[in-house]
Amino acid sequence: MGLYWNYKRGGDIALQRVGQFLRSRFAGLEADFLPVQRGPQRGVLRKLLQGYDVVVGSTAD
């Protein structure tokens, strides 16, 4: 699972909690924290599409 953070304030905290919750519910689940400062570049999008079954993103402001 990818945890996609766009550097908006509070989004990292929300994603960390989501990651903790899902790891506690699903044994063996791996979660990678993916901070991206600007809009997603092609390489990041490719990694998200090819490397993860699930991606959770935050839109906190």
KAQUIPE-V442000 format. One record per backbone hydrogen bond with DSSP energy under -1.0 kcal/mol. CO is the residue of the C=O (numbers start at 1). NH is the residue of the N-H. Records with the same first field share a line. If there is no record, write none. Layout:
# KAQUIPE-V442000
CO = NH / NH
This chain:
# KAQUIPE-V442000
1 = 32
2 = 56
3 = 34
4 = 58
5 = 36
8 = 11
10 = 14
11 = 15
12 = 16
13 = 17
14 = 18
15 = 19
16 = 20
17 = 21
18 = 22
19 = 23
20 = 24
21 = 25
22 = 26
26 = 29
32 = 3
34 = 5
41 = 45
42 = 46
43 = 47
44 = 48
45 = 49
46 = 50
47 = 51
54 = 2
56 = 4
